[in-house]
Amino acid sequence: MTARLADIAAQAGVSEATVSRVLNGKPGVAAGTRESVLAALDVLGYERPVRLRQRSAGLVGLITPELDNPIFPALAQVIGQALTRQGYTPVLATQTPGGSTEDELTEMLVDRGVSGIIFVSGLHADTTADMGRYEQLRGQGVPYVLINGFSDKVRAPFVSPDDRAAMHLAVTHLTALGHSRIGLAVGPKRFVPVLRKIEGFRLAVKERLGLDEAEAEELIQHSLYTLEGGQAAAAALIGRGCTAVVCASDMMALGAIRAARQQGLRVPQDVSVVGFDDSPLIAFTDPPLTTIRQPVQAMGQAAVRTLLEEIGGTPAPHSEFVFLPELVVRGSTASGPGQRRGGAG
């Protein structure tokens, strides 16, 4: 015990007597000194005495779709860290195909007495879903915040990336490289982020290429948010003469690269590909992926801040906090094929 006291005292830069006072919960120790001693315990791997452990301010549920798409674990990590810093314990509940539904996970979290819930890309993003479930939750007195997706039927704070601006960034980048036949590979039409991306894409190709709605429609392919989905969508778009494909997720973009290669085309020399998310490790693919970076850090922290305000009794307005994405140019985009031939001639 004496050796342990000496170690802790040396680590914290205080006397052994002070360490003893803190460990025994005695008064007369400055708050800063007490924190130093507790930090020294943590650093040296000693367990804090039970009475000195920080009581959790409560549980907060986080409901996400399946974790196959790296953007969801990335968001969960930011949200989890922000909650922990505020003394809350995050409880991650993941939907899996054939597993628990969002409603079942919500019920489970409410039964556990959570202080609030953050929904990521849930049914609130599905225009065909019944939004009454969220009003019901409000009636139970459980505060919540919704990430990705928006419904004017739900009175709650929303946090989203600006999908329209994202498409404008991608199309502007590709037209500047000389591409005039640009395709969009997106998820199913019923989701709000998909509708917004389509809207942004149509506006951008009209502004940059002078295409009308019918011409733009020909360049849009719906599929699943998976590698296979991206591959199928890109194969169709390349078949329609697209020299560049903008994808609604990085996973879809990896599928698009595979589709191009299967047709004997090179990325980016023959086909340029743009992803969406800037998921972890996407900078290390072959080629490194040009993508639209979702402001995950800012969005996750805003969701936590807003939820804690709701829990604290100062509800945020029923509004949407929209965060600007950013274009990250890497190796999967290059000049359009015609541009290079023109340059050589």
Order of alpha helices (4+ residues) and beta strands (2+ residues): alpha-alpha-alpha-beta-alpha-beta-alpha-beta-alpha-beta-beta-alpha-beta-alpha-alpha-beta-alpha-beta-alpha-beta-beta-alpha-beta-beta-alpha
